[in-house]
Structure formats: C-alpha cells, structure tokens
C-alpha cells in the first residue's frame, strides 16, 4: 500500500511539475513575443529615422550647407540607437557589432560624398550652364536640347 501511495504522489508531482513547466514556457513565449514586437516597432521607427537623417545629410553635403556636420553627427547617433535596440533583444555583443558596422558604412559614405563635392561632381547631373548633349528627335535629326 505504501508503494502505491508513493507512486501516486510521484505521479501527481510529475503532472504538477509538467503543468508548471508549460505555464513557465507560455510566460517565456509571451515575454519573447512581446520583446520581438517591441523590437519590430523600434526598428521600424529607427530605420525611418535613418532614411530621414541620411537624406538630410546628403542634401546638406551636396549643397555645401553649413548644417552638413550636424546632420552627419545626428546620423551617427542614429547608428547608436539602432545598435541599442538590437542589443535589447539579441544582447550587447550583437548590438555593439551592428553599431560598429553601421558606423563604418556611414563613414565610408561620408568620405565618398565629401570627395565628390570637393571635386565638383555634386550630383552627377549636368548644370544648366554646361553644354547639353543633343538628343534625337522624330526623324533622326538632332536638336540642341
């Protein structure tokens, strides 16, 4: 009889432990799901900001505007923000690595754009004062525009 009671007690404990583990798994899954949703929302905002700050920098740099440096500084801060959001979900090493790669990317692009603006090749488009290449018209004739 004692053996039967022990078996029943062990079985009940096993069932309770399994139920408790499932509840813990559900809580963990819900927590992971909430964290994933927060990451997605943060990334959507941060990458939208990235586009805005990148555009601001390009417009300022190409136009030799005095706010080009401020736009570049803000764009670099955005890379820190993106890395910080990733670190919350994937851990600090992943966030630091992404921040480093993004900052390299921005630094390379800034160097390339500053070389182009210094050499006079601002946008790749012809200026209104440059000689325009003739274009074809209807019958194979060329017009001066």
N, C-alpha and C positions, 0 to 999 in steps of 0.2 A: 504494500500500500504506500509506503514511504517513497519508493521508487516511482510509482505512478504520480504522486504529488510533485515530486521533483521534476519529472518530465513535463507535467502540466505547467509548473512555474517557469521552467526554462522556455517552453514553447510560448507562453504568454509574454515573457520578457523579450523573446526574439521578435514577436509580432509588434510589440510596442516600439522596440528599437527600430524596426524596419519602417514603421509608420512615422516615427520621429525623424529618421533619415530622409524619408520622402518629403516631409514638411520642410526640413532644412534645405533640401535640394530645390524645392519650389521657391523658398525665400531667396536662395542664392541666384536662381534663374531670374526671378523677378528683379533682384538688385542688378544683375548683369544686363538685363533688358533695359532697365531704367538708365543705367550708365551708357549703354550703347545709344539709346535715344538722345541722351544729353550730348554725347559726342557728335552725333549726326547733326543736331541742331547747332552746336557750337561751330562745327566745321563749315556748315552752310554759311553762317554769318562771317566767319573769318576769311573764307575764300572769296566771298563777295567783297569784303573789305580789301583783300589782296588785289582784286581787279581794280577797285577804285583808286587805291594808293599807287598801283603800278601806272595806271593811266595818268594820274596827277603828276607823277614823276616824269613820265615820257613827255607830256605836254610842256612841263616846265623846262626840262633839259633841252628839248628840241627848240623851244622858243627862247633859250638863254634867259629864262626868268630868274629873278633873284630867289624865288622860293624853291628852286630845284633841290637845294641841300636839305631844306626842311621836309620836303616830300620824300626824299631818299631816307632820311632818318626815320620818318614815320613808317615807311615801307619796311625798313629793317626791324622796327618794333613789332610789326605785324608777324614777322617770321618767328619772333619770340613767342607771340601769342598763340600761333598755330602749334608750335612745339609744346607749349604748356598744356594745351587742350589734349594733345596726343598723349602726353605724359600722365594725365589723369586716368586714362583708360589703359594704356599699354605699359606704363612705367616710365620712370625718369630716364633711363638709358635710351629708350626709343625716342622720347621727346627731345633729348639733347642731340641725338644723332640727326633727327629730322630738322631741327633748328639749324644745325651746322650745315647740312646740305642745302637748305633753302637760302641761307645767308651767302653761301658760295655762289649759288645760282644768281642771286641778286647782284652780288659784287661783280661777277663776270659781265652781266648785262649792263651794269653801270659803266664799267670800263669801256665796253664796246661802244655804248652810246656816246660817251664823252669823247672818244676818239673820232667818231663820226661827226659830231658837232664841231669839234676843233678843225677838222679837215674841210669843213664846208658842205659836207654831204648830210644835210639835216634830215630829210625825209625820203630821199630817193626820187622825189617829184621834181620836175623842171620848174624853175622860177618863171614868172611871167615875162621877164626880160631876156631869158635865154632864147636862142633860136629854136623855134619849134620844128620838129621833123615834119615834112609834108606827109599828108595822108592821102589815100586813094579815094577817088570819087567814082561815080557811076560807071564811066566808060574807060577806065584805066588811066584817066588824067589825074594829075596830082594837083591838089590845092595847097596854098601856102599855110593852111591852118592845121 
